[in-house]
Amino acid sequence: MKVLVANRGEIACRIFRTLREMGIPGVAVHTDADRAAPHVDLADEVSPLTSPGGYLDLAALMAAAMKTHATALHPGYGFLSQSPSLARACKEAGLKFLGPTAEAMEKLGDKRSSRTLAESAGVPVVPGAQECDSRAQLDEASRRWGYPLLVKAAGGGGGRGMRLVRGPDGIGEALEGARREAESAFADGRLLVEKYVSPARHIEVQVFGDGSEAVALGERDCSLQRRYQKVIEEAPAPGLDARTRDGLLAAARKVARAAGYRSAGTVEFLVEPGGTFYFLEVNARLQVEHPVTEMLTGIDLVRAQVELELGGPLPAPRTARGHAIEARLNAEDPYCDFLPQTGRILALEWPQRPGLRIDAGIREGQAVGTQYDPLLAKMIVVAPDREQARRKLIEALRQTILLGIVTNVPFLVQVLESDEFVRGETTVAFLESREWIRPVPPEAVAVAARRILETRDAPIRSRGGDPFSPWGGAKR
């Protein structure tokens, strides 16, 4: 087997590391902007992508696979990872696709069809309407379920094409904004509407299927989000009782089996304070936060994907031990509307300690632009309990040296130190429910304190005469 990794950044680096451990050659692709990126150096073979479409150019990816005589393709996440067309093109070219089948992606990638599938499997879905393409349909939804409502793109995910409607005054703007964003991101302007469930937690279940049977490998709490983008994930989900956890795992298996799901995937739910849960969607790919489950169970999900394609069995569920937390390090300014940041990494040094894993796609001296997602790296810790994991992650973030570009590291520390996170009481609305003020670096506080002391203890200077006289500061 030779695997072409149709991706970049930290996920490409992460996949290449497992391939190397398995003794399987890996092929990297890269655009001109990524020609000196770390994932290129980790590969055994390299094929440049010269077309303007880059990692989204299906034909270019297939040409690279044929040119390098790859026998399999791993899509990573993002880009074309959930594209049925990519899975189908691989099948037609005789390549093993290290992900779900095109048919499963078609069933689950569309939010309308995935809601129907979940309902047919006996899994509760958020109250809502499959179609919401007009003002009249949204008015009908408001009469039936009341406000607030959430308008969502039917043909995509990642928070794109979503608008919260709090009352009748916002209907027109919500419909137009959601449709415009959905058409831009997915070339699909179809919408659906759901009752906005709040307060709620976002809990997802890691599943793995072989096309007929499916196993659940535990849940993750992904409630800490901003603009529907996850920031911190952890497992096991704090405060989740055994009945609710068992119900979520069983529901996730039902959805995966109903879809004939193959490979790694994630079934996502909203969970109300009382334990009532609703199906949200399925991410038919490896998730950004998959290392949380790997750290907790010891299962290498990329290895499991490869072994399944080589005829191996499903990974056996294992008892989770301890607590794992992941933080996403992004090139963005959380105190300025999370604006993406650019620059050159002048200094980079990661802390090293037991129970700490860093999945990074950057190196010292590398230029960071705005062509791609701002994710630079993921920091994952595992410890015997949640509090130890929390403290370990805070300490690791504080010990990280990443100079030359603004990142969200101070913000991550603030969130981890917040009373709500310490108590395990965060919900989907938490990050956007309060104002986050840029912290003053401890070094600046120390310098200011020293100067205040120096000023206080300094001799009194003359207020009159020549201010430039060498005698102006003499004691009287």
C-alpha positions in Angstrom: 0.0 0.0 0.0 1.1 3.6 -0.7 -1.2 6.4 0.6 -1.6 9.8 -0.8 -2.7 12.3 1.9 -5.0 14.8 0.2 -4.6 17.4 2.9 -2.1 19.8 4.6 -1.2 21.2 8.0 -1.4 19.3 11.3 -3.8 16.6 10.1 -1.5 15.6 7.2 1.5 15.5 9.6 -0.5 13.4 12.0 -1.5 10.9 9.2 2.1 10.6 7.9 3.4 9.7 11.4 1.0 6.7 11.7 1.9 5.6 8.1 5.6 5.7 9.0 5.0 3.7 12.1 3.1 1.1 10.0 5.9 1.0 7.4 3.6 2.3 4.7 4.9 4.9 2.1 3.1 8.2 2.1 2.7 10.8 -0.6 2.2 14.5 0.1 0.6 17.1 -2.1 1.1 20.8 -1.7 0.3 24.1 -3.2 2.9 26.8 -3.9 2.1 28.4 -0.5 2.9 25.1 1.3 6.0 24.0 -0.6 8.1 24.4 2.6 5.4 23.2 5.0 6.3 20.5 7.6 3.9 17.9 6.1 6.0 17.9 2.9 9.1 16.8 4.8 7.3 14.0 6.5 6.2 12.3 3.3 8.2 9.7 1.3 7.2 11.3 -2.0 5.8 14.7 -3.0 3.6 15.8 -5.8 2.9 19.6 -6.2 -0.6 20.9 -6.9 -0.2 23.6 -9.5 -3.8 24.3 -10.4 -5.7 27.3 -8.8 -8.0 24.8 -7.1 -5.2 23.4 -4.9 -6.5 20.9 -2.4 -10.0 21.3 -3.7 -9.1 20.2 -7.3 -10.3 16.6 -7.5 -8.8 16.0 -10.9 -5.4 17.3 -9.7 -5.5 15.0 -6.7 -6.4 12.0 -8.9 -3.6 12.9 -11.3 -1.1 13.1 -8.4 -2.2 9.7 -7.2 -1.8 8.1 -10.6 1.6 9.9 -11.1 3.0 8.6 -7.8 1.4 5.1 -8.2 -0.5 5.5 -4.9 -2.9 2.7 -4.1 -4.9 4.5 -1.4 -6.0 8.0 -0.5 -6.7 9.6 3.0 -8.7 12.8 2.8 -8.1 14.1 6.4 -10.7 16.6 7.3 -11.9 19.8 5.6 -11.4 20.3 1.8 -12.8 17.3 0.0 -12.9 14.9 3.0 -16.8 14.7 2.9 -17.1 14.8 -0.9 -18.9 11.8 -2.3 -17.3 12.7 -5.7 -13.8 12.1 -4.2 -14.8 8.7 -2.8 -16.4 7.7 -6.0 -13.4 8.9 -8.1 -11.1 6.8 -5.9 -13.2 3.8 -6.5 -13.3 4.3 -10.2 -9.5 4.7 -10.3 -8.9 1.6 -8.2 -7.8 3.5 -5.1 -8.8 2.5 -1.6 -10.5 5.5 0.0 -9.7 5.7 3.7 -13.0 7.0 4.7 -16.8 6.2 4.3 -18.4 5.2 1.1 -19.8 7.8 -1.3 -23.3 6.3 -0.6 -23.0 6.8 3.2 -21.7 10.4 2.7 -24.7 11.2 0.5 -27.1 9.9 3.1 -25.4 11.8 5.9 -23.8 14.9 4.3 -27.2 16.4 3.6 -28.9 17.5 6.8 -32.4 16.9 5.4 -31.6 13.3 4.5 -29.6 12.7 7.7 -32.6 13.9 9.9 -34.8 11.4 8.0 -32.4 8.6 8.5 -32.0 9.3 12.2 -35.8 9.4 12.7 -36.2 6.1 10.8 -33.6 4.6 13.1 -35.7 5.7 16.2 -33.2 8.4 17.2 -34.8 11.7 18.4 -34.1 14.8 16.3 -34.4 18.5 17.1 -38.0 19.7 16.5 -38.0 21.4 13.1 -38.9 21.4 9.5 -36.9 19.7 6.7 -37.5 22.6 4.3 -37.3 26.3 5.1 -36.7 28.0 1.7 -39.3 30.8 2.1 -40.6 33.3 4.5 -43.9 31.5 4.7 -42.2 28.2 5.8 -40.3 30.1 8.5 -43.4 31.8 9.7 -45.1 28.4 9.9 -42.2 27.1 12.0 -42.4 30.0 14.4 -46.1 29.4 14.9 -45.5 25.8 15.6 -42.3 25.9 17.8 -42.0 29.5 18.8 -38.8 31.6 18.9 -35.8 31.4 18.9 -35.3 29.3 15.8 -32.1 28.2 14.0 -31.9 28.4 10.2 -29.3 26.0 8.8 -27.8 25.1 5.5 -29.0 21.7 4.3 -26.0 20.8 2.2 -23.0 21.5 4.5 -21.7 22.0 8.0 -18.9 23.6 10.0 -21.2 26.4 11.1 -21.6 27.8 7.6 -25.0 29.0 6.5 -26.5 29.2 10.1 -28.5 32.0 11.5 -30.3 32.4 14.8 -33.7 34.0 14.6 -34.9 35.5 17.9 -38.1 37.1 16.6 -40.1 38.1 13.5 -38.0 41.1 12.8 -35.0 39.0 12.0 -36.6 36.6 9.6 -35.8 38.2 6.3 -32.2 38.9 7.2 -31.7 35.4 8.5 -33.1 33.7 5.5 -31.1 35.8 3.0 -27.8 35.6 5.0 -28.0 31.9 5.5 -28.9 31.2 1.9 -26.1 33.5 0.6 -23.5 31.9 2.8 -24.7 28.3 2.0 -24.5 29.0 -1.7 -21.1 30.5 -1.4 -19.7 27.6 0.8 -21.5 24.6 -0.6 -23.1 25.8 -3.9 -26.4 24.7 -2.3 -28.8 27.3 -1.0 -31.4 24.9 0.5 -32.2 25.5 4.1 -34.0 23.8 7.0 -35.1 25.2 10.4 -34.9 23.8 13.9 -36.0 24.9 17.3 -33.1 26.6 19.1 -32.2 24.3 22.0 -30.7 26.4 24.9 -29.2 25.8 27.3 -27.6 22.8 25.8 -24.3 20.9 25.5 -22.8 19.7 22.3 -21.9 16.0 22.8 -20.5 13.8 20.0 -19.9 10.1 19.8 -16.9 8.6 18.0 -18.1 5.7 15.9 -16.4 3.2 13.6 -18.2 1.0 11.1 -17.4 -1.7 8.6 -20.4 -1.2 6.4 -22.8 -3.3 8.4 -21.8 -3.3 12.0 -20.7 -0.3 14.1 -19.0 0.3 17.4 -19.1 3.4 19.6 -15.7 4.4 21.1 -16.9 6.9 23.7 -18.2 10.5 23.7 -16.6 13.9 23.7 -17.9 17.2 25.0 -17.5 19.9 22.4 -19.7 22.6 23.9 -17.0 25.3 24.0 -17.6 26.9 20.6 -17.5 30.4 19.1 -19.5 30.9 15.9 -20.2 27.2 15.9 -16.5 26.5 15.7 -15.1 24.2 18.4 -12.3 25.6 20.7 -11.8 23.1 23.5 -12.9 19.4 23.6 -12.8 16.9 26.4 -13.7 13.3 27.3 -15.4 11.9 29.1 -18.1 14.6 29.1 -18.3 16.0 32.6 -21.5 15.6 34.6 -23.0 13.1 32.1 -24.9 10.4 34.0 -24.7 6.8 32.9 -28.2 6.6 31.5 -27.7 9.5 29.2 -24.2 8.3 28.2 -25.5 4.8 27.3 -28.4 6.4 25.4 -26.1 8.5 23.3 -23.8 5.6 22.5 -26.7 3.4 21.5 -28.3 6.2 19.4 -24.9 6.8 17.6 -24.6 3.1 16.7 -28.2 3.0 15.4 -27.4 6.0 13.0 -24.1 4.4 11.8 -25.8 1.1 11.1 -28.7 2.6 9.3 -26.3 4.5 7.0 -24.2 1.4 6.4 -21.3 3.5 7.7 -17.7 2.4 7.1 -14.5 3.9 8.7 -14.3 6.5 11.4 -17.0 9.1 11.9 -18.8 11.2 14.5 -22.4 11.4 15.4 -23.3 14.7 17.1 -26.0 15.5 19.6 -27.5 18.4 21.6 -28.0 17.5 25.2 -30.4 19.4 27.5 -29.6 19.8 31.3 -32.1 17.1 32.2 -30.4 14.5 29.9 -32.8 14.7 26.9 -30.8 14.6 23.7 -31.4 15.2 20.0 -29.5 14.1 16.9 -27.8 17.0 15.1 -25.6 15.6 12.3 -22.9 13.1 11.3 -19.4 14.2 10.4 -18.5 11.5 7.9 -14.7 11.8 8.4 -12.0 11.9 11.0 -12.7 14.8 13.3 -10.3 17.5 14.3 -10.7 16.4 17.9 -10.2 12.7 17.4 -6.9 12.7 19.5 -9.1 13.1 22.6 -10.5 9.7 22.1 -7.1 8.3 21.1 -5.5 9.6 24.3 -8.2 8.2 26.4 -8.5 4.7 24.8 -5.1 4.1 23.3 -6.8 3.4 19.9 -5.0 4.9 16.9 -8.0 5.8 14.6 -5.9 6.4 11.5 -4.2 3.0 11.9 -7.7 1.5 12.4 -8.8 3.1 9.1 -5.9 1.6 7.3 -6.2 -1.8 8.9 -10.0 -1.9 8.0 -9.1 -1.3 4.3 -6.5 -4.1 4.5 -9.2 -6.5 5.7 -8.8 -6.0 9.5 -11.6 -6.0 12.1 -13.4 -3.1 13.7 -11.4 -1.6 16.7 -12.7 -3.1 19.9 -14.1 -0.6 22.4 -11.9 -0.1 25.4 -12.5 1.2 28.8 -11.5 4.8 29.0 -9.0 5.7 31.7 -8.6 9.2 33.1 -9.6 12.4 31.4 -8.4 14.0 28.2 -8.7 17.6 27.0 -7.7 19.2 23.7 -7.2 22.9 22.9 -7.0 24.3 19.4 -4.2 26.8 18.8 -5.3 29.2 16.1 -3.7 32.2 14.4 -6.4 34.6 15.4 -7.0 37.5 17.8 -9.8 36.5 20.2 -10.0 40.0 21.6 -10.5 41.6 18.2 -13.5 39.6 16.9 -11.3 36.5 16.3 -9.7 38.1 13.2 -7.3 35.8 11.4 -3.6 36.7 11.9 -0.6 36.5 9.6 3.1 36.7 10.1 6.3 34.7 10.3 6.9 32.3 13.2 10.1 33.8 14.7 10.5 31.3 17.6 8.7 28.1 18.4 9.3 25.7 21.3 6.8 23.1 22.5 6.8 21.9 26.1 7.7 18.2 26.7 6.1 16.2 29.5 4.3 12.9 30.1 0.7 12.8 29.1 1.1 15.7 26.6 0.6 15.3 22.9 1.0 18.1 20.3 -0.3 17.7 16.8 1.3 20.6 14.9 1.6 21.6 11.3 4.0 24.5 11.7 7.7 25.1 12.2 10.0 28.0 13.2 10.6 30.4 10.4 7.4 29.4 8.5 5.1 32.2 7.2 1.4 31.9 8.1 -1.1 33.4 5.7 -4.8 33.6 5.4 -5.2 31.1 2.5 -6.3 28.3 4.8 -7.9 27.6 8.2 -6.2 29.4 11.1 -5.5 26.2 13.0 -1.8 25.9 13.8 -1.7 23.0 16.2 -3.6 21.0 18.8 -2.5 20.4 22.3 -3.9 17.3 24.0 -3.4 16.2 27.6 -4.5 13.1 29.5 -4.4 12.7 33.3 -6.0 10.6 36.0 -8.8 13.1 36.5 -10.3 16.2 35.0 -8.8 18.7 37.4 -5.3 17.3 36.8 -5.8 17.4 33.1 -7.0 21.0 33.2 -4.0 22.1 35.2 -1.6 20.2 33.0 -3.1 21.8 29.9 -2.9 25.3 31.4 0.8 24.8 32.3 1.6 23.4 28.8 0.0 26.4 27.2 1.9 28.8 29.4 5.2 27.1 28.6 4.6 27.2 24.9 6.9 29.7 23.0 5.3 30.8 19.8 6.5 34.3 18.8 6.0 36.4 15.7 2.2 35.9 15.3 -0.8 36.6 17.4 -2.5 33.4 18.6 -5.4 32.5 20.9 -3.2 30.9 23.6 -4.0 33.6 26.3 -7.7 33.1 25.6 -7.5 29.4 25.9 -5.9 29.8 29.4 -8.6 32.2 30.4 -11.3 29.8 29.4 -9.7 26.9 31.2 -9.4 29.0 34.3 -13.0 30.2 34.2 -15.3 29.2 37.1 -17.7 27.7 34.6 -15.1 25.4 33.1 -13.7 24.4 36.4 -17.2 23.3 37.5 -17.8 21.6 34.1 -20.9 23.7 33.5 -20.2 25.2 30.1 -22.8 25.1 27.3 -22.8 25.9 23.6 -23.6 29.6 24.4 -20.9 30.1 27.1 -18.1 31.7 25.1 -20.3 34.2 23.4 -22.3 35.0 26.6 -19.6 37.0 28.2 -17.0 39.6 27.3 -13.4 38.4 27.2 -10.8 41.1 28.0 -7.2 40.7 26.8 -5.1 39.7 29.8 -1.9 41.7 30.7 1.1 39.4 30.3 2.7 38.6 33.7 6.0 40.0 32.4 4.5 43.4 31.8 3.0 43.3 35.3 6.4 42.6 36.8 8.1 45.4 34.8 5.4 47.9 35.8 5.6 46.9 39.5 9.4 47.3 39.4 9.2 50.7 37.9 6.6 51.8 40.4 8.9 50.7 43.2 11.8 52.5 41.6 9.8 55.7 41.2 8.6 55.5 44.8 12.1 55.0 46.2 13.8 57.5 43.9 15.2 60.8 45.4 13.0 63.9 45.1 14.0 66.0 42.1 14.0 69.8 42.0 10.9 71.3 40.4 12.7 74.5 39.5 15.8 75.7 37.7 17.3 73.9 34.7 15.6 70.6 34.2 18.7 69.3 32.4 21.1 70.3 35.2 23.1 67.4 36.7 22.2 68.8 40.1 18.5 68.7 39.5 18.1 65.4 41.2 20.3 66.1 44.2 18.8 65.5 47.6 18.1 68.6 49.7 
